[in-house]
């Protein structure tokens, strides 16, 4: 069963591109988290999505929101991807797919005619209490970051009512 809004976000600890541990629990009561899963570093759709999230970094920071991108690529690949495209978001390595399984984003794909597990591009907006407020599976990368920003802006307006 897919994760849905209203559920607590599964906790995790993953290494980022600088081989530093990032724990989802560390953001609790401090800021919102946009947690997005993407198939592969430095591929067209993944690059568009990462650049668009990076371009919105200032707006998201103002809204007390951090962006964490997760794929099954390793820390070295993430570092190269980040540096090549000037990304400002943190990229996390889930090499064994454990966190991908927790978030239900691993799907069967055919690669060269053979079945293989791959990541379904998905995004979760997690509030300051660690509750999922939006769970989107199978998103289109182009323009997605702006849509997520609008959702977070609505959350901010609702929180200040």
ZILINPE-V680689 format. One record per backbone hydrogen bond with DSSP energy under -0.5 kcal/mol. CO is the residue of the C=O (numbers start at 1). NH is the residue of the N-H. Records with the same first field share a line. If there is no record, write none. Layout:
CO=NH / NH
This chain:
4=7
7=132
12=24
14=22
15=93
16=19
20=16
21=23
22=14
23=26
24=27
25=28
27=30 / 31
32=66
33=35 / 126
34=36 / 68
35=124
36=70
37=122
40=43
43=47
44=48
45=49
46=50
47=51
48=52
49=53
50=54
51=55
52=56
53=56
54=57
56=60
57=61
58=62
59=63
60=65
61=64
64=32
66=34
67=90
68=36
69=92
70=38
71=94
74=78
75=79
76=80
77=81
78=82
79=83
80=84
81=85
82=86 / 87
90=69
91=17
92=71 / 94
93=15
94=97
97=101
98=102
99=103
100=105 / 106
101=104
105=120
107=118
109=111 / 116
111=114
114=111
116=109
118=107
119=121
121=138 / 139
122=37
123=136
124=35 / 126
125=133 / 134
126=33
127=130
128=29
130=9
131=127
132=6
134=125
136=123
141=144 / 145
143=147
144=148
145=149
146=150
147=151
148=152
149=153
150=154
151=155
152=156
153=157
154=158
155=159
156=160
158=161
